[in-house]
Every structure is written in structure tokens, then in C-alpha cells.
Amino acid sequence: MDEMDKRVSILEETIERHEERISAHGKEIDTLRMNREHDSVVLAQVNSTCLDIKQRLDAMEKKPATRWESMTTAVINAVTLAVLAYVLAHVGL
């Protein structure tokens, strides 16, 4: 019976170690889940920031085009006014 008690004792110790490891693994898995959720929130914030930066960049890229269009319109208006003034001056008005 002494041999049997020894084997039972060894098995009980092994079971206890396995239960401790399983419990530790469960805690690690919970921590990983929380980290994943936190990372998902951070990723969403990064995506939002990137979208904001992209919108700002698009607006900045459009500014020179808008300025160019304004300048072109001003030049066309000035040339048209000069031609009209020239025609009116020759007509005698």
C-alpha cells in the first residue's frame, strides 16, 4: 500500500500543478483579450486621426488650384475690361 500512496501523492501533486498552470493560462488569456480590446480602440483612434489628416491634406492640395482659378478669373476680367475700354475709347464714348 505504501507504493500506491506514493503514486497517488505524485498524481495529486501533478494535478495540482496542472490546475495552477491552467488557472495561470486562463488569466493570461483574459489579459490578452483586454489588450486586444484596448488595441482595437487605439487602432480606431489612429484611423480617425489618419482620416482627419487626409481631409486636411486634400484641402491643402486644393488651395493652390483655387488660387490659380481666382487669378485666372481676375486676369480674364482685367483683359476683358481693357479690351472693352479700348473699344469704347475708339468709338468715342
Residue pairs with C-beta under 8 A, 6 or more apart in sequence:
none
